[in-house]
């Protein structure tokens, strides 16, 4: 993280990890939707459009992760977090971070260990056919692997920080969200899923913007499913 000093999150607050690569246009809307009292951790993954400066100017804490990869950015944010509950949200304005409030309440109430958002497209072009097809294929594999009735690998999620660190996540590419769910399922976590509106993103997707990118992500995640053996004793 290039020696960046991270101030502790406010007591009783929540840290929201926002992996960011060239999201200058989306950042103002996303950061304006962070609930009061929560801290936004914008993890800059090598942006060249001034995203880090914009985020800092809007009051976010900026973490620098030079190693490219969605998982690398997410994990850098997780390790920089200090709050008891950590959330994850894309930084492209396709998901509203304000929707995380009931997710956090569910975790704090002890009703779930990991809460996921199931994306429901709102607006034309919010979820291209190729990206949706890839997600359907992966969700089917995930249900077969875990036995859980999950329908999406959506990036909107919440869980306790120490428990997440205890999962020992190793993927640093597009398989990171999938590995988190598989590890959590193997550990016997209570995992819930709730519908959330999925809006047209700002800018082009770095992962699923094309058929080729989508199926590369599917291959990466399928490999994660095959490479993650069941583990015992992972903390809840």
C-alpha positions as CSV (number, residue, x, y, z in Angstrom):
1,X,0.0,0.0,0.0
2,X,3.0,2.2,-0.5
3,X,3.4,3.1,3.1
4,X,0.0,4.9,3.4
5,X,-1.1,5.5,7.0
6,X,-4.7,4.6,7.5
7,X,-6.5,6.3,10.3
8,X,-8.9,4.1,12.3
9,X,-12.5,4.0,11.3
10,X,-14.8,5.9,13.7
11,X,-16.0,3.8,16.6
12,X,-19.1,1.9,15.6
13,X,-18.6,2.8,12.0
14,X,-18.3,0.7,8.9
15,X,-15.6,0.6,6.2
16,X,-16.6,0.4,2.6
17,X,-14.0,-1.0,0.2
18,X,-14.3,0.5,-3.3
19,X,-11.8,-1.0,-5.8
20,X,-11.1,1.8,-8.3
21,X,-9.5,1.9,-11.7
22,X,-10.2,5.1,-13.7
23,X,-13.5,5.9,-12.2
24,X,-13.2,9.7,-12.0
25,X,-16.7,10.2,-13.5
26,X,-18.5,7.8,-11.1
27,X,-16.7,8.7,-7.9
28,X,-18.8,11.9,-6.9
29,X,-22.1,9.9,-7.1
30,X,-20.7,6.8,-5.3
31,X,-19.1,8.7,-2.5
32,X,-22.1,10.9,-2.0
33,X,-24.1,7.7,-1.3
34,X,-21.9,6.4,1.5
35,X,-24.0,6.4,4.7
36,X,-23.2,8.9,7.3
37,X,-20.6,7.7,9.8
38,X,-19.1,5.2,7.5
39,X,-15.7,5.4,5.9
40,X,-15.0,5.0,2.2
41,X,-11.8,3.2,1.4
42,X,-11.1,3.9,-2.3
43,X,-8.4,1.5,-3.4
44,X,-6.7,3.0,-6.4
45,X,-5.4,0.3,-8.7
46,X,-3.3,2.3,-11.0
47,X,-5.7,5.0,-12.3
48,X,-4.5,7.5,-14.8
49,X,-7.6,9.8,-14.8
50,X,-7.1,11.5,-11.4
51,X,-9.4,9.1,-9.5
52,X,-7.2,9.1,-6.4
53,X,-7.1,12.9,-6.2
54,X,-10.9,13.2,-6.8
55,X,-11.6,10.6,-4.1
56,X,-9.3,12.3,-1.6
57,X,-10.9,15.7,-2.3
58,X,-14.3,14.2,-1.7
59,X,-13.3,13.0,1.8
60,X,-12.5,9.3,1.1
61,X,-9.5,7.5,2.4
62,X,-7.3,6.5,-0.5
63,X,-5.3,3.2,-0.5
64,X,-2.8,2.6,-3.3
65,X,-2.5,-0.9,-4.7
66,X,0.0,-1.0,-7.6
67,X,-0.6,-4.7,-8.4
68,X,-3.3,-4.8,-11.0
69,X,-6.3,-7.1,-10.3
70,X,-9.8,-6.8,-8.9
71,X,-8.9,-9.2,-6.1
72,X,-5.6,-7.3,-5.3
73,X,-7.6,-4.1,-4.9
74,X,-10.3,-5.7,-2.8
75,X,-7.8,-7.4,-0.5
76,X,-5.7,-4.2,-0.1
77,X,-8.9,-2.5,1.1
78,X,-9.7,-5.3,3.5
79,X,-6.3,-5.3,5.1
80,X,-6.4,-1.5,5.4
81,X,-9.9,-1.6,7.0
82,X,-10.2,-1.2,10.8
83,X,-13.9,-1.3,11.4
84,X,-15.6,-4.4,12.7
85,X,-17.9,-4.7,9.7
86,X,-16.5,-4.3,6.2
87,X,-18.5,-3.8,3.0
88,X,-17.5,-4.1,-0.7
89,X,-19.0,-2.2,-3.5
90,X,-18.0,-1.5,-7.1
91,X,-16.9,2.1,-7.8
92,X,-18.6,2.5,-11.2
93,X,-22.0,3.8,-10.0
94,X,-23.7,0.6,-11.0
95,X,-24.6,-0.2,-7.4
96,X,-25.7,2.2,-4.6
97,X,-23.6,1.8,-1.5
98,X,-26.5,3.2,0.6
99,X,-28.2,-0.2,0.0
100,X,-25.6,-1.7,2.3
101,X,-27.2,-0.4,5.4
102,X,-29.7,-3.3,5.9
103,X,-26.8,-5.7,5.1
104,X,-24.8,-4.3,7.9
105,X,-27.7,-4.5,10.3
106,X,-28.2,-8.1,9.4
107,X,-24.5,-8.9,10.2
108,X,-24.5,-7.0,13.4
109,X,-27.7,-8.6,14.6
110,X,-26.1,-12.0,14.2
111,X,-28.6,-13.1,11.5
112,X,-26.0,-13.7,8.9
113,X,-22.2,-13.9,8.5
114,X,-22.0,-12.8,4.9
115,X,-24.7,-10.8,3.1
116,X,-24.7,-10.6,-0.7
117,X,-26.6,-8.4,-3.2
118,X,-28.3,-10.2,-6.0
119,X,-28.2,-7.8,-8.9
120,X,-31.5,-7.0,-10.7
121,X,-31.0,-4.8,-13.8
122,X,-32.6,-1.4,-13.9
123,X,-32.3,0.6,-17.0
124,X,-31.3,-0.2,-20.5
125,X,-27.8,-1.6,-20.9
126,X,-27.3,-2.1,-17.2
127,X,-26.3,-5.7,-17.6
128,X,-25.2,-6.8,-21.1
129,X,-26.3,-10.2,-22.3
130,X,-22.8,-11.7,-22.3
131,X,-22.1,-10.5,-18.7
132,X,-25.4,-11.9,-17.5
133,X,-24.9,-15.2,-19.2
134,X,-21.5,-15.5,-17.6
135,X,-22.9,-14.8,-14.2
136,X,-25.7,-17.4,-14.7
137,X,-23.0,-20.0,-15.6
138,X,-20.9,-19.2,-12.6
139,X,-23.9,-19.1,-10.2
140,X,-24.9,-22.6,-11.3
141,X,-21.3,-23.9,-10.6
142,X,-21.4,-22.1,-7.2
143,X,-24.7,-23.8,-6.2
144,X,-23.3,-27.1,-7.2
145,X,-20.1,-26.5,-5.2
146,X,-21.6,-25.1,-2.1
147,X,-25.2,-26.4,-2.0
148,X,-26.4,-22.9,-1.3
149,X,-29.3,-21.3,-3.2
150,X,-27.3,-18.4,-4.5
151,X,-28.0,-16.6,-7.8
152,X,-25.3,-14.0,-8.2
153,X,-21.6,-13.2,-7.5
154,X,-22.5,-9.6,-7.1
155,X,-19.8,-7.3,-5.6
156,X,-22.2,-5.7,-3.0
157,X,-21.6,-7.5,0.2
158,X,-20.9,-7.2,4.0
159,X,-19.2,-9.3,6.7
160,X,-17.1,-8.9,9.8
161,X,-13.5,-7.9,9.1
162,X,-11.7,-10.4,11.3
163,X,-13.7,-13.3,10.0
164,X,-13.0,-12.3,6.4
165,X,-9.3,-12.1,7.1
166,X,-9.5,-15.5,8.7
167,X,-10.7,-17.0,5.4
168,X,-7.2,-16.8,4.0
169,X,-8.2,-15.5,0.6
170,X,-5.4,-15.9,-2.0
171,X,-6.9,-15.0,-5.4
172,X,-6.0,-11.5,-6.6
173,X,-7.8,-11.4,-9.9
174,X,-11.5,-11.7,-10.8
175,X,-11.9,-14.8,-8.8
176,X,-11.7,-13.0,-5.4
177,X,-15.5,-12.6,-4.8
178,X,-16.1,-16.2,-5.7
179,X,-13.3,-17.5,-3.5
180,X,-14.8,-15.5,-0.6
181,X,-18.2,-17.1,-0.9
182,X,-16.7,-20.6,-1.3
183,X,-14.4,-20.3,1.7
184,X,-17.3,-18.9,3.7
185,X,-19.6,-21.7,2.7
186,X,-17.0,-24.3,3.6
187,X,-16.6,-22.7,7.0
188,X,-20.4,-23.0,7.6
189,X,-21.1,-19.3,7.5
190,X,-24.7,-18.2,7.2
191,X,-24.9,-16.6,3.8
192,X,-27.9,-14.6,2.7
193,X,-28.8,-12.9,-0.6
194,X,-31.0,-9.9,-1.3
195,X,-32.2,-8.2,-4.5
196,X,-30.5,-4.9,-5.3
197,X,-31.1,-2.7,-8.3
198,X,-28.2,-2.8,-10.9
199,X,-27.8,0.4,-12.7
200,X,-26.0,1.2,-16.0
201,X,-22.4,1.7,-15.1
202,X,-20.4,4.8,-15.7
203,X,-17.6,4.1,-18.3
204,X,-16.5,0.8,-19.7
205,X,-16.1,-2.4,-17.7
206,X,-12.6,-3.6,-17.1
207,X,-13.6,-7.2,-16.8
208,X,-16.9,-8.0,-18.5
209,X,-17.1,-5.3,-21.1
210,X,-16.8,-7.9,-24.0
211,X,-17.7,-11.5,-24.6
212,X,-13.9,-12.3,-24.5
213,X,-13.5,-10.5,-21.2
214,X,-16.5,-12.2,-19.7
215,X,-15.5,-15.7,-20.6
216,X,-12.0,-15.1,-19.4
217,X,-13.5,-14.2,-16.1
218,X,-15.7,-17.3,-16.2
219,X,-12.6,-19.4,-16.8
220,X,-10.7,-17.7,-14.0
221,X,-13.5,-18.2,-11.6
222,X,-14.1,-21.8,-12.7
223,X,-10.5,-22.5,-11.9
224,X,-11.1,-21.0,-8.4
225,X,-13.9,-23.4,-7.8
226,X,-11.7,-26.3,-8.7
227,X,-8.7,-25.1,-6.8
228,X,-10.4,-24.3,-3.5
229,X,-10.5,-27.4,-1.4
230,X,-12.8,-27.7,1.6
231,X,-11.1,-26.4,4.7
232,X,-11.8,-27.1,8.4
233,X,-11.8,-24.7,11.3
234,X,-12.1,-21.4,9.4
235,X,-13.4,-18.8,11.9
236,X,-16.9,-17.4,11.7
